[in-house]
Amino acid sequence: MVLGGLVGATSSFVIFLPPMNEFLSLIIRLVTAFAVVFATFFPTSRKSFLKAVSAYFLITFCFCGACIAFFMLFSPPVAIRNGAVYIDISPIMLVGIILACYIIIRIICRVSGRSLASQEICWLVVENNEKSVKLIAKTDTGNMLKEPFSNLPVIVAEREKLEVVLPSEISDYLAKTVSVSDTSCDYVSGIRLVPYNSVGGEGLLPAFKPDSIKVILNGKNIESEAYIAVTSRRLSESFSAIIPSEIILN
């Protein structure tokens, strides 16, 4: 995400270049858009990449509308060159606008997330090595775990329910008592360790990427690309896996 921000910030320097024709300026903006998304979400699937690009353009159009409203209300000095926009506002006002936008976005995400995918019970089908299991799962907006390298969402599931599809590396890892600081290659080869932080403490969960994941909710099949983090702890009497709400919302 930081790399994507750097790419976007670097592209703003086109304002210092000699004036360009509209076609060249458009090409640069399109290339910048794809570069920002690529730098932010790499590695990812083609489908997820196209979704991210579409979301990027949608947010950009909304931002343009917000800028027009801002110009009409406050009429700040503005410079537009080569598709880059410079607004002459004070640092204090800039910080205030950023904080206001952050609060509004957080409220919208929380409200929409809870209304669409909070605390819903569904089926989770996991296929791996030509075997499959079907678990009762719960979607939860509180599950924001990500696999650190791919940035893919992480589903937490009980080991007992996944035995049929578990890679041997996961079983070997769970069979040993490994502290949070003990992550030698002998223990973690072939698996990913996902850091978590909860009320009960913090640690690492062994995770693997199955061949396919399918969520069945309200008669709708939702296929997703995600990691499965395995826990030996019982999650609940009524469900055996916790699914990030973003899988349902996407």
MIDOMAR-915875 format. One record per residue (C-alpha): residue number from 1; residue in one letter; chain; y, x, z. Coordinates in nm, 4 decimals, always signed. Each point is the difference from the previous one (the first is absolute). Example, Ala and Ser with C-alpha at 12.3 -4.5 7.8 and 13.67 -1.06 7.14 Angstrom:
2
[1,"A","A",[-0.4500,+1.2300,+0.7800]],
[2,"S","A",[+0.3440,+0.1370,-0.0660]],
//
This chain:
250
[1,"M","A",[+0.0000,+0.0000,+0.0000]],
[2,"V","A",[+0.2352,+0.2874,+0.0802]],
[3,"L","A",[-0.0804,+0.1571,-0.3372]],
[4,"G","A",[+0.0822,-0.3276,-0.1754]],
[5,"G","A",[+0.3330,-0.0116,+0.1816]],
[6,"L","A",[+0.0771,+0.3551,-0.1091]],
[7,"V","A",[-0.0778,-0.0854,-0.3631]],
[8,"G","A",[+0.2283,-0.3031,+0.0148]],
[9,"A","A",[+0.2789,+0.1946,+0.1698]],
[10,"T","A",[-0.0256,+0.2820,-0.2544]],
[11,"S","A",[+0.0350,-0.2471,-0.2869]],
[12,"S","A",[+0.3422,-0.1036,+0.1310]],
[13,"F","A",[+0.1388,+0.3379,-0.1091]],
[14,"V","A",[+0.0142,-0.1322,-0.3579]],
[15,"I","A",[+0.3417,-0.1313,+0.0987]],
[16,"F","A",[+0.1278,+0.3587,-0.0347]],
[17,"L","A",[-0.1385,+0.0446,-0.3535]],
[18,"P","A",[+0.2052,-0.0593,-0.3160]],
[19,"P","A",[+0.0107,-0.3639,-0.1125]],
[20,"M","A",[-0.3234,-0.1159,-0.1653]],
[21,"N","A",[-0.0634,-0.2772,-0.2483]],
[22,"E","A",[-0.1533,-0.3218,+0.1330]],
[23,"F","A",[-0.3449,+0.0639,-0.1486]],
[24,"L","A",[-0.0389,+0.3438,+0.1614]],
[25,"S","A",[+0.1306,-0.1343,+0.3303]],
[26,"L","A",[-0.2582,-0.2812,-0.0112]],
[27,"I","A",[-0.2835,+0.2442,-0.0710]],
[28,"I","A",[+0.1033,+0.2170,+0.2954]],
[29,"R","A",[+0.0083,-0.3022,+0.2325]],
[30,"L","A",[-0.3461,-0.1126,-0.1115]],
[31,"V","A",[-0.1476,+0.3482,+0.0402]],
[32,"T","A",[+0.1619,+0.0256,+0.3433]],
[33,"A","A",[-0.1500,-0.3331,+0.1071]],
[34,"F","A",[-0.3527,+0.1049,-0.0957]],
[35,"A","A",[+0.0495,+0.3448,+0.1563]],
[36,"V","A",[+0.1175,-0.1472,+0.3316]],
[37,"V","A",[-0.2960,-0.2383,+0.0219]],
[38,"F","A",[-0.2447,+0.2718,-0.1042]],
[39,"A","A",[+0.1340,+0.2453,+0.2594]],
[40,"T","A",[-0.0058,-0.2646,+0.2732]],
[41,"F","A",[-0.3459,-0.1512,-0.0505]],
[42,"F","A",[-0.2059,+0.2769,-0.1647]],
[43,"P","A",[-0.2975,-0.0024,+0.0016]],
[44,"T","A",[-0.0586,-0.3688,-0.0746]],
[45,"S","A",[-0.1796,-0.2226,-0.2480]],
[46,"R","A",[+0.1590,-0.1072,-0.3290]],
[47,"K","A",[+0.0171,-0.3614,+0.1175]],
[48,"S","A",[+0.1733,+0.0928,+0.3256]],
[49,"F","A",[+0.2377,+0.2300,-0.1885]],
[50,"L","A",[+0.1063,-0.2775,-0.2390]],
[51,"K","A",[+0.0509,-0.2352,+0.2950]],
[52,"A","A",[+0.2174,+0.2598,+0.1699]],
[53,"V","A",[+0.2062,+0.0521,-0.3174]],
[54,"S","A",[+0.0505,-0.3766,-0.0336]],
[55,"A","A",[+0.1080,-0.0219,+0.3643]],
[56,"Y","A",[+0.2362,+0.2937,-0.0540]],
[57,"F","A",[+0.1763,-0.1749,-0.2893]],
[58,"L","A",[+0.0128,-0.3303,+0.1906]],
[59,"I","A",[+0.1631,+0.1683,+0.2990]],
[60,"T","A",[+0.2387,+0.1849,-0.2335]],
[61,"F","A",[+0.1130,-0.3283,-0.1581]],
[62,"C","A",[+0.0503,-0.1524,+0.3455]],
[63,"F","A",[+0.1995,+0.3070,+0.1006]],
[64,"C","A",[+0.2212,-0.0418,-0.3077]],
[65,"G","A",[+0.0720,-0.3575,+0.1033]],
[66,"A","A",[+0.0829,+0.1131,+0.3530]],
[67,"C","A",[+0.2343,+0.2667,-0.1407]],
[68,"I","A",[+0.1853,-0.2583,-0.2074]],
[69,"A","A",[+0.0433,-0.2191,+0.3089]],
[70,"F","A",[+0.1186,+0.3028,+0.1984]],
[71,"F","A",[+0.2553,+0.0902,-0.2682]],
[72,"M","A",[+0.1349,-0.3564,-0.0079]],
[73,"L","A",[+0.0352,-0.0148,+0.3791]],
[74,"F","A",[+0.1380,+0.3456,+0.0796]],
[75,"S","A",[+0.1209,+0.1422,-0.3352]],
[76,"P","A",[-0.0763,+0.3654,+0.0862]],
[77,"P","A",[+0.0856,+0.2835,-0.2433]],
[78,"V","A",[-0.2955,+0.0404,-0.2375]],
[79,"A","A",[-0.0924,+0.2599,-0.2620]],
[80,"I","A",[-0.2745,-0.0695,-0.2564]],
[81,"R","A",[-0.1180,+0.2735,-0.2336]],
[82,"N","A",[-0.3264,+0.0563,-0.1866]],
[83,"G","A",[-0.1561,-0.2920,+0.1845]],
[84,"A","A",[+0.0758,+0.1492,+0.3435]],
[85,"V","A",[+0.2252,-0.1909,+0.2386]],
[86,"Y","A",[+0.2237,+0.1648,+0.2598]],
[87,"I","A",[+0.1612,-0.2228,+0.2634]],
[88,"D","A",[+0.2810,+0.1488,+0.2057]],
[89,"I","A",[-0.0703,-0.1362,+0.3494]],
[90,"S","A",[+0.0283,+0.1574,+0.3431]],
[91,"P","A",[-0.3084,+0.1563,+0.1646]],
[92,"I","A",[+0.0226,-0.2511,+0.2858]],
[93,"M","A",[-0.0125,-0.2941,-0.2397]],
[94,"L","A",[-0.2902,+0.1624,-0.1873]],
[95,"V","A",[-0.2019,+0.0383,+0.3209]],
[96,"G","A",[+0.0800,-0.3594,+0.0969]],
[97,"I","A",[-0.1165,-0.1319,-0.3383]],
[98,"I","A",[-0.3239,+0.2012,+0.0204]],
[99,"L","A",[-0.0757,-0.1324,+0.3498]],
[100,"A","A",[+0.0770,-0.3576,-0.1035]],
[101,"C","A",[-0.2275,+0.0266,-0.3053]],
[102,"Y","A",[-0.2787,+0.1504,+0.2099]],
[103,"I","A",[+0.0192,-0.2794,+0.2575]],
[104,"I","A",[+0.0057,-0.2716,-0.2669]],
[105,"I","A",[-0.2974,+0.1516,-0.1863]],
[106,"R","A",[-0.2017,+0.0348,+0.3224]],
[107,"I","A",[+0.0678,-0.3627,+0.0913]],
[108,"I","A",[-0.0994,-0.1231,-0.3471]],
[109,"C","A",[-0.3202,+0.2089,-0.0003]],
[110,"R","A",[-0.0975,-0.1137,+0.3481]],
[111,"V","A",[+0.0677,-0.3691,-0.0665]],
[112,"S","A",[-0.1657,-0.0068,-0.3434]],
[113,"G","A",[-0.2909,+0.2132,+0.1174]],
[114,"R","A",[-0.0766,-0.2177,+0.2994]],
[115,"S","A",[+0.0327,-0.3223,-0.1957]],
[116,"L","A",[-0.2301,+0.1139,-0.2812]],
[117,"A","A",[-0.2573,+0.2255,+0.1546]],
[118,"S","A",[+0.0175,+0.0195,+0.3774]],
[119,"Q","A",[-0.3097,-0.0729,+0.2062]],
[120,"E","A",[-0.1960,-0.1490,-0.2922]],
[121,"I","A",[-0.3783,+0.0161,+0.0087]],
[122,"C","A",[-0.1716,+0.0975,-0.3251]],
[123,"W","A",[-0.3090,+0.1684,-0.1424]],
[124,"L","A",[-0.0136,+0.3707,-0.0793]],
[125,"V","A",[-0.2586,+0.1259,-0.2506]],
[126,"V","A",[-0.0556,+0.3773,-0.0075]],
[127,"E","A",[-0.2155,+0.1643,-0.2680]],
[128,"N","A",[-0.1067,+0.3639,+0.0124]],
[129,"N","A",[-0.2911,+0.1937,-0.1511]],
[130,"E","A",[-0.1386,-0.3171,-0.1625]],
[131,"K","A",[-0.0162,-0.1791,+0.3365]],
[132,"S","A",[+0.2325,-0.2618,+0.1451]],
[133,"V","A",[+0.0905,-0.1722,+0.3254]],
[134,"K","A",[+0.2011,-0.3121,+0.0746]],
[135,"L","A",[+0.2125,-0.0129,+0.3139]],
[136,"I","A",[+0.2245,-0.2523,+0.1681]],
[137,"A","A",[+0.3466,+0.1544,+0.0077]],
[138,"K","A",[+0.3493,-0.0790,+0.1198]],
[139,"T","A",[+0.3233,+0.0832,-0.1800]],
[140,"D","A",[+0.2610,+0.1515,+0.2260]],
[141,"T","A",[+0.3610,+0.0996,-0.0643]],
[142,"G","A",[-0.0359,+0.2452,+0.2881]],
[143,"N","A",[-0.2513,+0.2135,-0.1888]],
[144,"M","A",[+0.2220,+0.2493,-0.1812]],
[145,"L","A",[-0.2487,+0.2868,-0.0188]],
[146,"K","A",[+0.0153,+0.2189,-0.3113]],
[147,"E","A",[-0.2298,+0.2716,-0.1277]],
[148,"P","A",[+0.2354,+0.3013,+0.0211]],
[149,"F","A",[-0.0722,+0.1596,-0.3389]],
[150,"S","A",[-0.0246,-0.3034,-0.2310]],
[151,"N","A",[+0.2238,-0.2343,+0.2035]],
[152,"L","A",[-0.2583,-0.2742,-0.0554]],
[153,"P","A",[-0.0349,-0.2758,+0.2627]],
[154,"V","A",[-0.2771,+0.0323,+0.2571]],
[155,"I","A",[-0.2364,-0.2758,+0.1115]],
[156,"V","A",[-0.1484,+0.0463,+0.3471]],
[157,"A","A",[-0.3599,-0.1219,+0.0339]],
[158,"E","A",[-0.2804,+0.0162,+0.2552]],
[159,"R","A",[-0.2643,+0.2650,-0.0571]],
[160,"E","A",[-0.2846,-0.2360,+0.0876]],
[161,"K","A",[+0.0895,-0.2356,-0.2861]],
[162,"L","A",[+0.0385,+0.2825,-0.2539]],
[163,"E","A",[-0.3224,+0.1940,+0.0612]],
[164,"V","A",[-0.1471,-0.0956,-0.3389]],
[165,"V","A",[+0.2907,+0.1439,-0.2002]],
[166,"L","A",[+0.1074,+0.2875,+0.2246]],
[167,"P","A",[-0.0021,+0.3489,-0.1540]],
[168,"S","A",[-0.2175,+0.2428,+0.1926]],
[169,"E","A",[+0.3074,+0.2111,+0.0807]],
[170,"I","A",[+0.1526,-0.2899,+0.1941]],
[171,"S","A",[-0.3207,-0.0592,+0.1952]],
[172,"D","A",[-0.0255,+0.3700,+0.0842]],
[173,"Y","A",[+0.3611,+0.0099,+0.1114]],
[174,"L","A",[-0.0377,-0.3029,+0.2277]],
[175,"A","A",[-0.3233,+0.1375,+0.1448]],
[176,"K","A",[+0.1924,+0.2931,+0.1481]],
[177,"T","A",[+0.2637,+0.0012,+0.2679]],
[178,"V","A",[+0.3086,+0.1341,-0.1749]],
[179,"S","A",[+0.3354,+0.0288,+0.1688]],
[180,"V","A",[+0.3251,-0.0710,-0.1812]],
[181,"S","A",[+0.0702,+0.3705,-0.0298]],
[182,"D","A",[-0.3518,+0.0892,-0.1198]],
[183,"T","A",[+0.0163,-0.0517,-0.3762]],
[184,"S","A",[-0.1981,+0.2925,-0.1308]],
[185,"C","A",[-0.1334,-0.0120,-0.3553]],
[186,"D","A",[-0.3584,-0.0366,+0.1242]],
[187,"Y","A",[+0.0864,-0.3355,+0.1476]],
[188,"V","A",[+0.2396,-0.1459,-0.2560]],
[189,"S","A",[-0.1453,+0.1173,-0.3313]],
[190,"G","A",[-0.0261,-0.2919,-0.2426]],
[191,"I","A",[+0.2078,-0.2437,+0.2071]],
[192,"R","A",[+0.3653,-0.0669,+0.0777]],
[193,"L","A",[+0.1460,-0.0144,+0.3490]],
[194,"V","A",[+0.2639,-0.2683,+0.0492]],
[195,"P","A",[+0.2367,+0.0416,+0.2971]],
[196,"Y","A",[+0.0674,-0.3123,+0.2050]],
[197,"N","A",[+0.2232,-0.0879,+0.2912]],
[198,"S","A",[-0.0615,-0.3074,+0.2131]],
[199,"V","A",[+0.0637,-0.1324,+0.3488]],
[200,"G","A",[-0.3299,+0.1523,+0.1112]],
[201,"G","A",[+0.0924,+0.3465,-0.1240]],
[202,"E","A",[-0.0111,+0.2052,-0.3170]],
[203,"G","A",[-0.2623,+0.1846,-0.2005]],
[204,"L","A",[-0.1751,+0.0357,-0.3347]],
[205,"L","A",[-0.2266,-0.2476,-0.1759]],
[206,"P","A",[-0.2503,+0.1223,-0.2614]],
[207,"A","A",[+0.0539,-0.1814,-0.3291]],
[208,"F","A",[-0.1585,-0.0203,-0.3425]],
[209,"K","A",[+0.0918,-0.1565,-0.3321]],
[210,"P","A",[-0.2753,-0.2408,-0.1134]],
[211,"D","A",[-0.0849,-0.0765,-0.3606]],
[212,"S","A",[+0.1667,-0.3409,+0.0258]],
[213,"I","A",[+0.1719,-0.2273,+0.2495]],
[214,"K","A",[+0.0426,-0.3742,-0.0386]],
[215,"V","A",[+0.1776,-0.2419,+0.2318]],
[216,"I","A",[-0.0887,-0.3691,-0.0236]],
[217,"L","A",[+0.2790,-0.2189,+0.1373]],
[218,"N","A",[+0.0414,-0.3738,-0.0593]],
[219,"G","A",[-0.2415,+0.0162,-0.2938]],
[220,"K","A",[+0.1924,+0.2828,-0.1647]],
[221,"N","A",[-0.1586,+0.3390,-0.0720]],
[222,"I","A",[+0.2355,+0.2919,+0.0577]],
[223,"E","A",[-0.1185,+0.3420,-0.1144]],
[224,"S","A",[+0.1752,+0.2941,+0.1572]],
[225,"E","A",[+0.0013,+0.3770,+0.0151]],
[226,"A","A",[-0.0130,+0.1113,+0.3625]],
[227,"Y","A",[-0.1761,+0.2154,+0.2565]],
[228,"I","A",[-0.2368,-0.1282,+0.2675]],
[229,"A","A",[+0.0559,+0.1540,+0.3433]],
[230,"V","A",[-0.3063,-0.0296,+0.2216]],
[231,"T","A",[+0.0159,-0.0688,+0.3720]],
[232,"S","A",[-0.2855,-0.0144,+0.2498]],
[233,"R","A",[+0.2035,-0.2378,+0.2151]],
[234,"R","A",[-0.0500,-0.3763,-0.0202]],
[235,"L","A",[+0.3096,-0.1552,-0.1542]],
[236,"S","A",[-0.0558,-0.3641,+0.0910]],
[237,"E","A",[-0.2596,-0.2703,+0.0494]],
[238,"S","A",[+0.1338,-0.1895,-0.3017]],
[239,"F","A",[+0.0525,+0.2762,-0.2583]],
[240,"S","A",[-0.1257,+0.3500,-0.0850]],
[241,"A","A",[+0.2825,+0.1455,-0.2102]],
[242,"I","A",[+0.3798,+0.0100,-0.0052]],
[243,"I","A",[+0.1677,-0.0111,-0.3412]],
[244,"P","A",[+0.3624,+0.1062,-0.0619]],
[245,"S","A",[+0.2058,-0.2984,-0.1119]],
[246,"E","A",[+0.1322,+0.1970,-0.2991]],
[247,"I","A",[-0.3433,-0.0261,-0.1635]],
[248,"I","A",[+0.0298,-0.3794,+0.0073]],
[249,"L","A",[+0.3653,-0.0067,-0.1030]],
[250,"N","A",[-0.0554,+0.2331,-0.2962]],
//
